Amino acid sequence: MKKTNLIIIPSRNRVANTERAIKAIKETASISDISIGLDADNHEIYPRFDGVIYEVNPQTEKRMNGTLNLLSTRYANMYETVYFMGDDHLPITKGWDEDCISQLKKKATVSPTAMIYIKGRTFLLQ
């Protein structure tokens, strides 16, 4: 099944965090691909995992925001939803991504920043 959403995770010098985040997302996400945004000057320190998109980009003065803007623009037409997670996020709820997106789809319009409340938890999507 083709994944309809993309999670972008920018990371720099936080290999262990990134590995934990990838593992947690792969175990819990049901409709999302993962893209790791890495800087050209230190991407070699990251191990590669099957099924994960690795994007090596030139380091810019905009740092994380520059990576997010570059990757979200690159993938905007390939996925229904493109969103950001930090390399320290560790989702634990199976299907969390599908729950979040289904709630967004119930709204007629969505602002660039959306807060969703599901099952006693609050999610902020930007």
N, C-alpha and C positions, 0 to 999 in steps of 0.2 A: 504494500500500500504506500502510495506517495505521501510523504509528509506535507502538510499544508502550512506549517509555521516554521519560522527560523528563530532560534535563540542565538544572539551574538554575545560572546563573552570575551571582552578584551582582557589581556593579561600581560604582565611584564614582571619577570623574576619571581613568579609565584607558582612554580611548577606543582608543588604538592597541593595547593588550593585548587588549581585547575584540574588536576587528576581527580580529586574528590568531587568537584562539581560535575565533571563529565560522568563519573560513575553514578552519582545521585540522579542526574537527569536521565541517563539511559535506563535506570531502574524504574523511574516514575513517569516520565513523559510518554504520551501516547501518540501525539500528532506533530511533534516538533523535531526538526533537525538541529544540530549544534554546529556553530561556526566559532572557532577560536581566532581572535584577532591578535596577531603577534607583530612585534617590531622587527624590522629587518636586521637589526644589530644584535639580537639575542634569541632568535627563534630556534636555534639549534639545540638549546637546552631542554626543549619540550619533547617528550616522547609522543609518537603519533598513535592514535587509536582508530581502529576501523570504524567507519560510519560517521566520522567527525570531519568537518570541513576545516582545513587550516589555511588561514589567509595571512601571508607575510606582507607587511606593508611598510613603506618608508616611515620612519619616526618623524612626526611633525611636532611643531610647537604646541599644537592643540591636544596632544597626547590622547587620552581616552576618548574625548569627544570627537577628535579627528578620525579615530578608528571607527567609532560608531557611525558617524556620518558617511564615511567612505563605504563601509560594508552594507549599511542599510540601503543606501542608494544603489549599490551593485545588485542587491537581491530583491529590491522592492517589487519588481514585476514577476518574480519567480515564486513568490509565496503569498498567501492570503494575509498573513500577519508576520511582521518582523519585530522582535522585541529584544531587550537587553536584560542580561543578568550579570551580576558581579561574579568574579571567580571564587567568592566566599559564600555564595548561595548554595544551600543544600536542600532541595525539595524532598519531602518525605511522603507526600500524599500521591498515591497512584492516580494517574489521569488528571493531575492538577491543571495541566495546560489545556486540556479539552474542556474542563469545567470553566476555566477563565474565559476562553474564547466563546463558549456557548453563551455565557452571560453577556459578553460584549455584543454578540449577534442579536440578542433580544432588544437591544437599544436601537432606536431609529437613527440616531446620530451619536457619534463618539467624539469627544474633544481629543486633542493631541495627548492629553494626560487623562487616564481613566482610573478610578478607584473602584474595585469590585469587592463586594462582601459575599463570601461563599462559606457556608457551613461553619460559621463562627470565626472565620479568618478574614482578614482584609488583605487584598492584593492591590498594589499600585503598579499600573502599566504606563510606561512612558514611551 
